[in-house]
């Protein structure tokens, strides 16, 4: 069982020569969720089906004040979602599985000024948006080889999104929200770890490749924002992301020597803000090495070796974020226990 009682405040103040609007919206939510699942072992535990149900109820209220005009709205979305899993153990070292399930997210509450601004741009909206939903299918396997020296995991998934809730930048400069339509993401997750013959050296890689697109965009939304249309890639969703790690840890007498290195690669992504449009692909490199003895640890580290500055995320041309600049240093630790 889950229970939440929360409140949020949103304020706005726009003062253009042709438009002046200010106000705030107080949103309150009280929601409860009940979840239960059951599984059963068949054929001496080789086949294990599982089913689960989740009921969610959300009571949402908003009190909006725009240029002195007060508007109140209420919404009471609820949903029954489900999850099903079938696990097959062909041996003690391997698992093959199938997952299926649904998800639900309550509709966003916004001020009357926000809803009116979206509608004025020709896009349907409301004080309370339609909840969005998803359906997920996943087929995968994971296990070990060579007495556990190699661990592998791979899965393919298909996620369908319905009534996606999206931010909408109105022509008057007021940020608001609207349902844009449907989307779909299909991809593969891969993970591998190798305990190499070199004692203490472990190599690993984890990554994702995907094809994520809008499949049914509301015509009015697509007209207002041509960057969002049927067949176009989902925003803020790079087509791939990978990370590789090398870890070394070995004792030489009373001294423990350790070293780590990692590389991360992120693909090109379409940004939600049209003024930035695209975030270029990038790579990040980190490493560290050190020794531990008695109660002491000395570690030399270097983060962001290529000194990549980004941006890796953006919310407009002046709100850009990136990784911390190249940082090289030494840490000293003393264990007092």
C-alpha positions as CSV (number, residue, x, y, z in Angstrom):
1,X,0.0,0.0,0.0
2,X,1.2,3.5,-0.8
3,X,-0.2,6.9,0.4
4,X,0.8,10.4,-0.5
5,X,-0.6,13.8,0.5
6,X,1.3,16.7,-1.2
7,X,1.0,20.3,-2.3
8,X,2.8,22.3,-4.9
9,X,3.0,26.0,-5.9
10,X,3.5,27.4,-9.4
11,X,3.8,31.2,-10.0
12,X,4.1,33.2,-13.2
13,X,4.6,36.9,-14.1
14,X,4.7,38.0,-17.7
15,X,5.0,41.7,-18.6
16,X,5.2,42.3,-22.3
17,X,4.1,45.5,-24.1
18,X,1.1,43.7,-25.5
19,X,0.4,41.3,-22.6
20,X,0.6,41.5,-18.9
21,X,-0.4,38.4,-16.8
22,X,0.6,37.2,-13.4
23,X,-0.7,34.8,-10.8
24,X,-0.2,31.4,-9.2
25,X,-1.6,28.0,-9.0
26,X,-1.7,25.8,-5.9
27,X,-2.1,22.1,-6.6
28,X,-3.0,19.5,-4.0
29,X,-2.9,15.8,-4.5
30,X,-4.0,12.9,-2.3
31,X,-3.4,9.5,-3.7
32,X,-3.5,5.9,-2.6
33,X,-2.3,2.8,-4.4
34,X,-2.9,-0.9,-3.5
35,X,-0.7,-3.6,-5.0
36,X,-0.8,-7.4,-4.9
37,X,0.9,-10.2,-6.8
38,X,1.0,-13.9,-6.7
39,X,3.3,-16.5,-8.2
40,X,3.3,-20.3,-8.4
41,X,6.2,-22.8,-9.1
42,X,5.6,-25.5,-11.8
43,X,7.7,-28.5,-12.9
44,X,9.9,-28.4,-9.8
45,X,10.4,-24.7,-10.1
46,X,11.5,-24.6,-13.7
47,X,8.5,-22.5,-14.8
48,X,7.2,-19.7,-12.5
49,X,4.2,-17.6,-13.6
50,X,3.4,-14.4,-11.8
51,X,0.5,-12.0,-12.0
52,X,0.0,-8.7,-10.2
53,X,-2.6,-6.0,-9.9
54,X,-2.3,-2.3,-8.8
55,X,-5.2,0.0,-8.1
56,X,-4.5,3.7,-8.0
57,X,-6.8,6.6,-7.0
58,X,-5.8,10.2,-7.0
59,X,-7.8,13.2,-5.7
60,X,-6.4,16.3,-7.3
61,X,-7.4,19.9,-6.7
62,X,-6.1,23.2,-8.0
63,X,-6.7,26.8,-7.0
64,X,-5.6,29.2,-9.7
65,X,-5.3,33.0,-9.6
66,X,-4.7,34.8,-12.9
67,X,-4.8,38.6,-13.0
68,X,-7.1,38.6,-10.0
69,X,-9.5,36.0,-11.4
70,X,-9.7,32.8,-9.3
71,X,-10.6,29.5,-10.9
72,X,-10.7,26.1,-9.1
73,X,-10.6,22.7,-10.7
74,X,-10.8,19.1,-9.5
75,X,-9.9,15.7,-10.9
76,X,-10.2,12.2,-9.6
77,X,-8.4,9.9,-11.9
78,X,-8.1,6.2,-11.0
79,X,-6.8,3.2,-12.8
80,X,-6.3,-0.6,-12.5
81,X,-3.0,-1.6,-14.0
82,X,-1.6,-5.1,-14.2
83,X,1.7,-7.0,-14.5
84,X,2.4,-10.5,-15.7
85,X,5.7,-12.4,-15.8
86,X,6.7,-15.9,-16.9
87,X,10.1,-17.1,-15.8
88,X,11.7,-20.3,-17.2
89,X,14.9,-21.8,-15.6
90,X,16.4,-24.2,-18.2
91,X,19.3,-24.7,-15.8
92,X,20.7,-23.4,-12.5
93,X,22.7,-20.8,-14.4
94,X,20.1,-19.4,-16.8
95,X,16.8,-17.6,-16.7
96,X,14.5,-16.8,-19.7
97,X,11.7,-14.4,-19.0
98,X,8.7,-12.6,-20.4
99,X,7.3,-9.5,-18.9
100,X,4.1,-7.6,-19.7
101,X,2.4,-4.8,-18.0
102,X,0.6,-1.5,-18.1
103,X,1.2,1.9,-16.4
104,X,-0.7,5.1,-15.7
105,X,0.1,8.7,-14.8
106,X,-2.4,11.2,-13.5
107,X,-3.3,14.2,-15.7
108,X,-1.4,17.4,-15.0
109,X,-3.3,20.3,-13.4
110,X,-2.6,23.8,-14.8
111,X,-3.9,27.3,-14.4
112,X,-6.6,28.8,-16.5
113,X,-4.1,31.2,-18.0
114,X,-2.0,28.3,-19.1
115,X,-4.9,26.3,-20.6
116,X,-6.3,29.4,-22.3
117,X,-2.9,30.2,-23.8
118,X,-2.6,26.7,-25.3
119,X,-6.1,26.8,-26.7
120,X,-5.4,30.3,-28.2
121,X,-2.6,28.7,-30.2
122,X,-5.1,26.2,-31.6
123,X,-4.1,23.2,-29.5
124,X,-6.7,21.4,-27.4
125,X,-6.0,21.6,-23.6
126,X,-7.8,21.9,-20.3
127,X,-7.2,22.7,-16.6
128,X,-6.8,18.9,-16.1
129,X,-5.1,16.9,-18.8
130,X,-6.1,13.4,-19.8
131,X,-4.0,10.8,-18.0
132,X,-1.3,9.1,-20.1
133,X,-0.8,5.4,-20.2
134,X,1.7,2.8,-21.3
135,X,1.9,-0.8,-22.2
136,X,5.2,-2.7,-21.9
137,X,6.3,-6.0,-23.4
138,X,9.7,-7.5,-22.7
139,X,11.5,-10.8,-23.6
140,X,14.9,-11.6,-22.2
141,X,17.5,-13.9,-20.8
142,X,20.3,-13.8,-18.3
143,X,22.8,-16.2,-16.9
144,X,26.4,-17.2,-16.4
145,X,29.1,-19.0,-18.4
146,X,32.4,-20.7,-17.5
147,X,31.6,-21.2,-13.8
148,X,30.4,-17.7,-13.4
149,X,33.4,-16.0,-15.1
150,X,31.0,-14.4,-17.6
151,X,27.6,-12.9,-16.7
152,X,25.3,-12.0,-19.6
153,X,21.9,-10.3,-19.7
154,X,19.9,-9.3,-22.8
155,X,16.3,-8.2,-23.3
156,X,14.2,-6.7,-26.1
157,X,11.2,-4.5,-25.2
158,X,8.3,-2.8,-26.9
159,X,6.7,0.2,-25.0
160,X,3.5,1.9,-26.3
161,X,2.6,5.3,-24.9
162,X,-0.9,6.7,-25.1
163,X,-2.1,10.3,-24.6
164,X,1.4,11.6,-23.9
165,X,1.4,14.7,-21.6
166,X,3.8,17.2,-22.9
167,X,5.1,20.7,-22.1
168,X,4.0,23.3,-24.6
169,X,5.7,26.7,-25.1
170,X,2.8,29.1,-26.0
171,X,3.2,32.0,-28.4
172,X,2.8,34.5,-25.5
173,X,5.8,33.0,-23.6
174,X,3.8,31.2,-20.9
175,X,4.9,27.5,-20.4
176,X,1.9,25.2,-20.3
177,X,0.9,21.6,-21.0
178,X,-1.2,19.6,-23.4
179,X,-1.7,16.0,-24.6
180,X,0.2,15.5,-27.8
181,X,-0.8,11.9,-28.9
182,X,0.9,8.5,-28.9
183,X,4.4,7.2,-29.2
184,X,6.3,3.9,-29.2
185,X,9.8,2.8,-28.1
186,X,11.4,-0.5,-29.2
187,X,14.9,-1.4,-28.1
188,X,17.4,-3.8,-26.7
189,X,19.2,-3.7,-23.3
190,X,22.5,-5.5,-23.0
191,X,24.8,-6.2,-20.0
192,X,27.9,-8.3,-19.8
193,X,30.6,-8.8,-17.1
194,X,33.8,-10.8,-17.5
195,X,36.1,-11.9,-14.6
196,X,39.2,-12.1,-16.6
197,X,42.0,-14.6,-16.1
198,X,44.1,-11.7,-14.8
199,X,43.5,-12.0,-11.0
200,X,41.5,-9.0,-9.8
201,X,40.6,-7.6,-13.2
202,X,36.9,-7.4,-14.1
203,X,35.5,-5.9,-17.4
204,X,31.9,-4.9,-17.9
205,X,29.7,-3.2,-20.4
206,X,26.0,-2.1,-20.2
207,X,24.1,-0.4,-23.0
208,X,20.9,0.3,-24.8
209,X,19.9,0.8,-28.4
210,X,16.4,1.9,-29.3
211,X,14.0,3.2,-32.0
212,X,11.6,5.6,-30.3
213,X,9.1,7.6,-32.3
214,X,5.9,9.5,-32.2
215,X,3.2,7.4,-33.8
216,X,0.0,9.4,-33.7
217,X,0.4,13.1,-33.0
218,X,-2.7,15.3,-32.8
219,X,-2.9,17.3,-36.0
220,X,-3.3,20.6,-34.0
221,X,-0.3,19.9,-31.9
222,X,1.8,19.0,-34.9
223,X,0.8,22.2,-36.7
224,X,1.7,24.3,-33.7
225,X,5.0,22.5,-33.2
226,X,6.3,21.0,-36.5
227,X,9.2,19.3,-34.6
228,X,6.6,16.8,-33.2
229,X,5.0,14.7,-35.9
230,X,4.2,11.1,-36.8
231,X,7.4,9.1,-37.4
232,X,9.7,11.7,-35.7
233,X,12.0,10.6,-32.9
234,X,10.8,11.1,-29.4
235,X,12.3,14.1,-27.6
236,X,15.2,13.8,-25.2
237,X,15.7,10.1,-26.1
238,X,19.1,9.3,-27.6
239,X,19.2,6.2,-29.9
240,X,21.9,4.6,-27.8
241,X,23.8,4.8,-24.6
242,X,26.7,2.7,-23.5
243,X,29.1,2.4,-20.6
244,X,32.2,0.3,-20.3
245,X,34.1,-0.3,-17.0
246,X,37.4,-1.8,-16.1
247,X,38.0,-2.6,-12.4
248,X,41.1,-4.0,-10.8
249,X,41.4,-5.0,-7.1
250,X,44.2,-7.1,-5.7
251,X,46.1,-7.6,-2.4
252,X,49.8,-7.5,-2.3
253,X,50.6,-8.6,1.2
254,X,49.0,-6.1,3.5
255,X,48.5,-3.5,0.7
256,X,45.4,-3.5,-1.4
257,X,45.8,-2.0,-4.9
258,X,42.8,-0.8,-6.8
259,X,42.1,1.0,-10.1
260,X,39.0,1.8,-12.1
261,X,38.3,3.3,-15.5
262,X,35.1,4.0,-17.4
263,X,33.9,5.4,-20.7
264,X,30.3,6.5,-21.4
265,X,28.9,7.2,-24.8
266,X,25.5,8.9,-25.4
267,X,23.9,9.3,-28.9
268,X,22.5,12.4,-30.5
269,X,19.1,13.5,-29.0
270,X,16.4,15.9,-30.1
271,X,16.0,18.5,-27.4
272,X,12.5,19.6,-26.3
273,X,13.4,23.3,-26.8
274,X,13.4,24.3,-30.5
275,X,16.0,27.1,-29.9
276,X,18.5,24.4,-28.9
277,X,17.0,21.7,-31.2
278,X,19.7,19.0,-30.9
279,X,22.1,17.7,-28.2
280,X,25.2,16.3,-29.9
281,X,26.6,12.8,-29.1
282,X,29.3,12.8,-26.5
283,X,31.7,10.6,-24.5
284,X,32.9,10.9,-20.9
285,X,36.1,9.3,-19.5
286,X,36.8,8.8,-15.8
287,X,39.6,6.9,-14.0
288,X,41.0,6.4,-10.5
289,X,43.7,4.4,-8.8
290,X,45.0,4.0,-5.3
291,X,46.1,1.9,-2.4
292,X,44.7,0.8,1.0
293,X,46.8,-0.2,3.9
294,X,46.1,-0.4,7.6
295,X,43.4,2.2,8.2
296,X,44.4,4.4,5.3
297,X,43.4,4.9,1.7
298,X,45.1,7.1,-0.9
299,X,43.3,7.6,-4.2
300,X,44.3,9.6,-7.4
301,X,41.3,10.4,-9.6
302,X,40.6,12.1,-12.9
303,X,37.0,12.9,-14.0
304,X,36.0,14.0,-17.5
305,X,39.4,13.4,-18.9
306,X,38.5,14.9,-22.3
307,X,37.2,18.1,-20.6
308,X,33.9,17.8,-22.5
309,X,31.7,20.8,-21.6
310,X,28.4,19.9,-23.2
311,X,25.7,20.8,-23.2
312,X,24.2,17.4,-22.2
313,X,20.8,19.0,-21.3
314,X,19.2,22.2,-22.2
315,X,16.0,24.2,-21.3
316,X,16.4,27.2,-23.7
317,X,19.5,28.8,-25.2
318,X,20.6,30.3,-21.9
319,X,19.8,27.3,-19.6
320,X,22.4,24.8,-20.6
321,X,23.9,22.1,-18.4
322,X,27.0,19.9,-18.9
323,X,29.3,17.7,-16.9
324,X,31.8,19.0,-14.4
325,X,35.0,20.2,-16.1
326,X,38.1,18.0,-16.1
327,X,38.9,17.4,-12.4
328,X,42.1,15.8,-11.2
329,X,42.8,15.3,-7.5
330,X,43.8,13.1,-4.6
331,X,41.7,11.9,-1.8
332,X,43.0,10.7,1.6
333,X,40.8,8.6,3.9
334,X,41.2,7.4,7.5
335,X,39.0,4.6,8.8
336,X,38.6,5.3,12.5
337,X,36.8,2.1,13.3
